[in-house]
Amino acid sequence: MGINTERDVEANLQIGPTDSGMVRLFIEAEGVEIPMDFDPDEAEEIAEEIRAAARAARGVKKRR
């Protein structure tokens, strides 16, 4: 499985601050819950990676 492998799986994603000052990504799918906590600096790095991926994806879509 890789980034380009499509799957027919539904999942819920919640993102928010925790009461301990972390940023939590909470993923729930098919009875599995995955809480992922990041300090604010890590969360901002992840956000920038998501923005960069969105820019790259727009470029791929335009080339097709």
BALOBA-1460 file (C-alpha; in Angstrom, 3 decimals):
// residues 64
<rec num="1" residu="m" x="0.000" y="0.000" z="0.000"/>
<rec num="2" residu="g" x="1.275" y="3.448" z="-0.824"/>
<rec num="3" residu="i" x="0.186" y="7.018" z="-1.234"/>
<rec num="4" residu="n" x="-1.235" y="6.306" z="-4.704"/>
<rec num="5" residu="t" x="-3.086" y="3.113" z="-3.767"/>
<rec num="6" residu="e" x="-6.816" y="3.781" z="-3.631"/>
<rec num="7" residu="r" x="-8.914" y="2.157" z="-0.904"/>
<rec num="8" residu="d" x="-12.654" y="2.032" z="-0.412"/>
<rec num="9" residu="v" x="-12.587" y="2.855" z="3.310"/>
<rec num="10" residu="e" x="-14.605" y="5.515" z="5.054"/>
<rec num="11" residu="a" x="-12.937" y="7.382" z="7.888"/>
<rec num="12" residu="n" x="-13.687" y="10.334" z="10.115"/>
<rec num="13" residu="l" x="-11.017" y="12.896" z="10.908"/>
<rec num="14" residu="q" x="-11.206" y="15.323" z="13.799"/>
<rec num="15" residu="i" x="-8.545" y="17.937" z="14.502"/>
<rec num="16" residu="g" x="-8.309" y="20.062" z="17.601"/>
<rec num="17" residu="p" x="-6.337" y="21.160" z="20.632"/>
<rec num="18" residu="t" x="-6.063" y="18.950" z="23.702"/>
<rec num="19" residu="d" x="-6.248" y="20.187" z="27.276"/>
<rec num="20" residu="s" x="-2.518" y="19.466" z="27.585"/>
<rec num="21" residu="g" x="-1.513" y="21.925" z="24.836"/>
<rec num="22" residu="m" x="-1.078" y="19.428" z="22.030"/>
<rec num="23" residu="v" x="-2.789" y="19.287" z="18.640"/>
<rec num="24" residu="r" x="-4.642" y="16.018" z="18.111"/>
<rec num="25" residu="l" x="-5.559" y="14.377" z="14.848"/>
<rec num="26" residu="f" x="-8.159" y="11.751" z="15.681"/>
<rec num="27" residu="i" x="-8.935" y="9.199" z="12.985"/>
<rec num="28" residu="e" x="-11.763" y="6.705" z="13.284"/>
<rec num="29" residu="a" x="-12.422" y="3.994" z="10.689"/>
<rec num="30" residu="e" x="-14.080" y="0.591" z="10.804"/>
<rec num="31" residu="g" x="-13.941" y="0.315" z="14.591"/>
<rec num="32" residu="v" x="-10.351" y="1.555" z="14.865"/>
<rec num="33" residu="e" x="-9.504" y="4.803" z="16.642"/>
<rec num="34" residu="i" x="-6.122" y="6.453" z="16.116"/>
<rec num="35" residu="p" x="-5.285" y="9.509" z="18.233"/>
<rec num="36" residu="m" x="-2.146" y="11.290" z="17.045"/>
<rec num="37" residu="d" x="-0.799" y="14.119" z="19.219"/>
<rec num="38" residu="f" x="1.682" y="16.756" z="18.028"/>
<rec num="39" residu="d" x="3.206" y="19.752" z="19.695"/>
<rec num="40" residu="p" x="2.150" y="23.049" z="18.075"/>
<rec num="41" residu="d" x="5.398" y="23.394" z="16.079"/>
<rec num="42" residu="e" x="5.039" y="19.894" z="14.638"/>
<rec num="43" residu="a" x="1.395" y="20.617" z="13.818"/>
<rec num="44" residu="e" x="2.399" y="23.729" z="11.879"/>
<rec num="45" residu="e" x="4.990" y="21.709" z="9.933"/>
<rec num="46" residu="i" x="2.327" y="19.130" z="9.079"/>
<rec num="47" residu="a" x="-0.045" y="21.906" z="7.997"/>
<rec num="48" residu="e" x="2.610" y="23.259" z="5.633"/>
<rec num="49" residu="e" x="3.165" y="19.760" z="4.204"/>
<rec num="50" residu="i" x="-0.584" y="19.511" z="3.556"/>
<rec num="51" residu="r" x="-0.560" y="22.916" z="1.835"/>
<rec num="52" residu="a" x="2.429" y="21.891" z="-0.310"/>
<rec num="53" residu="a" x="0.701" y="18.637" z="-1.275"/>
<rec num="54" residu="a" x="-2.460" y="20.566" z="-2.221"/>
<rec num="55" residu="r" x="-0.413" y="22.884" z="-4.460"/>
<rec num="56" residu="a" x="1.277" y="19.874" z="-6.081"/>
<rec num="57" residu="a" x="-2.048" y="18.084" z="-6.565"/>
<rec num="58" residu="r" x="-3.469" y="21.147" z="-8.312"/>
<rec num="59" residu="g" x="-0.519" y="21.007" z="-10.706"/>
<rec num="60" residu="v" x="-1.133" y="17.328" z="-11.481"/>
<rec num="61" residu="k" x="-4.841" y="17.956" z="-12.125"/>
<rec num="62" residu="k" x="-4.074" y="20.780" z="-14.589"/>
<rec num="63" residu="r" x="-1.649" y="18.599" z="-16.578"/>
<rec num="64" residu="r" x="-4.227" y="15.886" z="-17.228"/>
